[in-house]
Amino acid sequence: MAAVSTIMFVHAHPDDEGTLTAGSMIRAADEGHTVVLVFATHGEHGEVPDDLAPGETVAHRRMLEAGRAAEVAGVARVHWLGYSDSGMAGWDQNDEPDAFVQAELDEASARLVALIEQERPDVLVGYDWHGNYGHPDHIKVHQVVRRATELASVRPRLFEATMNRDASRAMFEAAKAADIAGANEFDPDAPMNDGNPLGTPEVEISLQVDVSDYLARRRAVMECHRSQVSDVQAMLSLPELAFAGMFSNEYFIAVDVGNPRPMRLGWFF
């Protein structure tokens, strides 16, 4: 039996884990590893659910949803860095003093370092350099995770979650050819929130993780974030084959060892 390890995933907002790394989280937990999930913000500027109760905030709802999703995924512990959602690039919320994007880098990194020292992860997972699509909070996660690994007394192996731009292009071209609804509305090579294309070219990716055995559980994790209709529910409404094509593999950049060529199909442990 393989040795049991601890793996810590750092995400910007509740629901980001469901769409980007849920398969790997479920797989790690099922193999007996300890999965720790860290959210930088509470997702205050996500969609406001129609059934929000009097006195209930969007942040409270999304934190509850994140807790339920963590249970489904087998996450051992959930931590919060305590910052506010910054909103998309160019929003007025970018300038709010408690917005994550406004946090001083070493101060925010120190909060994560405290969790690294507490949990002692063998593997730490952040985001690629532009957070896949340029959301200010995603970019900040990349910066904070990188800095925290420099400051921590024991440095975990560092990976960065990304999206395979080439695979995404092929998938959406196939979807357009099959006349799947909505396929013409997305182009992974088009400028995203920061003006860069989606994710990372395959040549720069280290690791492809097959999580096809966990699609049903992944769907259940995503369904926990039911308040986010435009994003999560839109993905859940995809035809079964399209959903499988989008979420059967997850992609990571191995920061410490450089990127082997070509990208390998494998696992963290």
KOLROZA-73152 format. One line per field, with one value per residue (C-alpha): x, y, z. Coordinates in pm, whole numbers. Layout:
BEGIN
u <- (X:...)
v <- (Y:...)
w <- (Z:...)
//
This chain:
BEGIN
u <- (0:128:230:-38:33:-135:-227:-344:-543:-569:-862:-986:-1362:-1610:-1697:-1350:-1250:-1545:-1460:-1081:-949:-1244:-1150:-800:-935:-1181:-917:-667:-924:-1037:-677:-649:-457:-552:-705:-700:-886:-809:-1025:-880:-1221:-1584:-1706:-1913:-1948:-2086:-2447:-2712:-2942:-3316:-3385:-3145:-3306:-3349:-3018:-2833:-2544:-2402:-2081:-2267:-2448:-2132:-1945:-2224:-2215:-1838:-1874:-2124:-1905:-1604:-1798:-1894:-1532:-1390:-1198:-1062:-1051:-1151:-972:-1042:-779:-1051:-1037:-1325:-1395:-1234:-1475:-1368:-1093:-1202:-1488:-1517:-1480:-1114:-1046:-1217:-962:-1049:-1047:-800:-632:-549:-383:-12:164:371:79:-151:126:186:-175:-118:219:45:-184:110:291:-26:-119:233:124:351:195:62:-156:-207:-290:-93:54:-271:-519:-639:-853:-717:-952:-767:-823:-692:-377:-337:-367:-76:134:44:105:441:547:419:634:937:847:741:994:922:856:595:615:439:200:-17:-360:-419:-638:-501:-559:-492:-728:-992:-958:-997:-1298:-1479:-1404:-1555:-1855:-1908:-1883:-2147:-2364:-2379:-2565:-2338:-2018:-1989:-1998:-1656:-1306:-1011:-778:-976:-871:-998:-1039:-675:-644:-463:-598:-736:-504:-169:-44:6:379:411:207:374:100:-231:-440:-712:-1015:-1274:-1363:-1486:-1720:-2036:-1882:-1742:-2087:-2220:-1950:-2042:-2413:-2343:-2263:-2615:-2632:-2392:-2635:-2454:-2127:-2174:-2529:-2444:-2166:-2395:-2648:-2397:-2475:-2315:-2044:-1956:-1936:-1706:-1490:-1450:-1395:-1231:-879:-711:-384:-97:240:513:693:988:1120:1053:825:917:863:617:336:300:-17:28:-44:97:212)
v <- (0:346:577:816:1181:1517:1733:2093:2264:2646:2803:3157:3109:2838:2640:2686:2354:2182:2292:2270:2006:1813:1493:1490:1577:1286:1046:1143:1105:767:648:736:1060:1359:1632:1988:2267:2639:2920:3270:3442:3373:3448:3752:3876:3559:3532:3619:3317:3376:3196:3397:3415:3740:3817:3556:3683:3548:3472:3263:3068:2997:2889:2642:2514:2473:2272:2035:1998:1917:1639:1489:1505:1349:1660:1631:2001:2334:2659:3022:3292:3546:3790:3933:3846:4106:4063:4043:4261:4624:4597:4861:4579:4548:4862:4760:4752:4397:4258:3974:4150:4442:4222:4282:3979:3877:3928:3708:3454:3444:3336:3048:2966:2926:2664:2491:2470:2335:2079:1988:1902:1689:1844:2198:2293:2652:2811:2888:3236:3397:3183:3013:3302:3615:3666:3898:3661:3365:3555:3649:3282:3205:3478:3392:3019:3079:3318:3090:2803:3033:3136:2798:2616:2287:2324:2093:1983:2254:2202:2459:2369:2483:2416:2253:2514:2270:2007:2274:2396:2045:1977:2297:2248:1899:2044:2301:2032:1834:2146:2132:2431:2706:2572:2877:3109:3012:3031:2923:3131:3451:3707:3616:3847:3963:3965:3629:3306:3030:2820:2691:2536:2161:2192:2382:2134:1863:1633:1503:1329:1089:1139:978:722:1004:1192:1111:1230:1535:1620:1586:1825:2080:2043:2157:2502:2536:2913:2984:2932:3096:2910:2583:2503:2577:2318:2066:2108:1989:1664:1364:1317:1687:1689:1386:1550:1862:1702:1359:1500:1761:1934:2059:2229:2080:2389:2245:1998:2181:2049:1710:1669:1552:1596:1271:1091:1025:1124:1335:1039)
w <- (0:-92:192:309:230:282:-16:17:-257:-253:-438:-482:-430:-335:-653:-809:-656:-819:-1171:-1155:-911:-767:-946:-798:-454:-464:-597:-329:-51:-186:-186:183:155:369:154:288:109:149:14:-16:-23:59:-293:-191:-548:-697:-806:-549:-509:-541:-213:4:349:544:711:506:295:-27:164:424:153:-42:269:348:-9:15:333:175:-134:84:255:-80:-200:116:219:572:659:505:589:493:451:533:242:40:-321:-549:-840:-1202:-1348:-1368:-1118:-846:-589:-693:-490:-166:119:230:-125:-172:-461:-229:33:93:-54:249:486:279:230:606:657:418:575:911:755:585:918:1081:815:691:334:119:-192:-235:-532:-648:-986:-1300:-1350:-1469:-1279:-1599:-1716:-1551:-1257:-1014:-720:-918:-1010:-644:-545:-777:-619:-260:-301:-467:-188:89:-37:-8:348:492:710:533:162:4:-358:-555:-844:-1021:-1156:-1510:-1812:-2125:-2394:-2678:-2540:-2481:-2839:-2979:-2756:-2854:-3223:-3197:-3014:-3287:-3553:-3364:-3339:-2959:-2819:-2689:-2846:-3072:-2772:-2638:-2781:-2561:-2777:-2725:-2463:-2117:-1815:-1829:-2208:-2227:-2375:-2154:-1942:-2065:-2392:-2353:-2417:-2087:-1880:-1671:-1550:-1683:-1417:-1532:-1306:-1534:-1266:-1041:-1275:-1079:-752:-925:-1054:-699:-572:-835:-758:-403:-547:-682:-612:-899:-1184:-1477:-1427:-1239:-1342:-1704:-1687:-1518:-1801:-2062:-2242:-2070:-2332:-2330:-1949:-1959:-2223:-2010:-1670:-1719:-1699:-1483:-1566:-1350:-1382:-1160:-1037:-845:-1102:-1424:-1693:-1837:-2210:-2317:-2065:-1869:-1769:-1399:-1042:-757:-547)
//
